[in-house]
Amino acid sequence: MKPSEFKAWRKSMKWTQKEAAKHLGCKSRIIQYYEKGERNGDPFEIPKAIELACYALTLGVESYSGPEISKKAKKDKEK
């Protein structure tokens, strides 16, 4: 994900940098680095985990606890 794509994503969500930081679980300053693509003149890449989190938030996923365990798997696990 490029910095311009990240900024476009945030704006499409109608979030401020502070709101995006809250949803992504990071500080507002990190959002600024993502949008600028650098930190103190050095390149600053957007981690794959953040890219995937952006996608999940776009789909309305606010939290994830792993895959659901089927009833059969639960019974097998209890044995």
C-alpha positions as CSV (number, residue, x, y, z in Angstrom):
1,M,0.0,0.0,0.0
2,K,1.4,3.4,-1.0
3,P,1.1,6.5,1.2
4,S,-1.3,8.1,-1.3
5,E,-3.5,4.9,-1.2
6,F,-3.5,4.9,2.6
7,K,-4.5,8.6,2.7
8,A,-7.3,7.9,0.1
9,W,-8.5,5.0,2.2
10,R,-8.6,7.1,5.4
11,K,-10.5,9.8,3.6
12,S,-12.9,7.3,2.1
13,M,-13.7,6.2,5.6
14,K,-14.3,9.9,6.5
15,W,-11.9,9.6,9.4
16,T,-9.4,12.1,10.7
17,Q,-5.9,11.0,11.3
18,K,-6.8,10.6,15.0
19,E,-9.8,8.5,14.3
20,A,-7.8,6.3,11.9
21,A,-5.2,5.8,14.6
22,K,-7.8,4.8,17.1
23,H,-9.3,2.2,14.7
24,L,-5.9,0.8,13.7
25,G,-4.6,0.8,17.3
26,C,-1.7,3.1,16.8
27,K,-0.7,6.7,17.5
28,S,-1.7,9.6,15.3
29,R,1.9,10.3,14.5
30,I,2.2,6.9,12.9
31,I,-0.7,7.8,10.6
32,Q,1.2,10.9,9.5
33,Y,4.3,8.7,8.7
34,Y,2.1,6.3,6.7
35,E,0.6,9.2,4.7
36,K,4.0,10.9,4.1
37,G,5.9,7.7,3.4
38,E,8.8,8.8,5.5
39,R,10.0,9.4,9.0
40,N,12.7,12.0,9.7
41,G,13.7,11.8,6.0
42,D,13.9,8.0,6.0
43,P,11.5,5.8,4.0
44,F,8.6,4.5,6.2
45,E,6.7,1.5,4.8
46,I,3.2,0.6,5.7
47,P,3.2,-2.9,7.3
48,K,1.2,-5.6,5.6
49,A,-0.8,-6.0,8.9
50,I,-1.9,-2.4,8.6
51,E,-2.8,-2.9,5.0
52,L,-4.9,-5.9,5.9
53,A,-6.5,-4.1,8.8
54,C,-7.5,-1.3,6.5
55,Y,-9.2,-3.8,4.2
56,A,-11.0,-5.4,7.2
57,L,-12.2,-2.1,8.5
58,T,-13.5,-1.2,5.0
59,L,-15.6,-4.4,5.2
60,G,-16.9,-3.4,8.6
61,V,-14.8,-5.8,10.6
62,E,-14.0,-4.2,14.0
63,S,-12.5,-7.2,15.8
64,Y,-11.6,-10.8,15.0
65,S,-11.3,-13.7,17.4
66,G,-10.2,-16.3,14.9
67,P,-12.2,-18.9,13.0
68,E,-15.4,-20.2,14.5
69,I,-15.0,-23.8,15.8
70,S,-17.7,-26.2,14.5
71,K,-19.9,-28.1,17.0
72,K,-18.1,-31.3,16.1
73,A,-14.7,-29.8,16.7
74,K,-15.8,-28.4,20.0
75,K,-16.9,-31.9,21.1
76,D,-13.7,-33.4,19.9
77,K,-11.7,-30.7,21.8
78,E,-13.6,-31.5,25.0
79,K,-12.6,-35.2,24.9
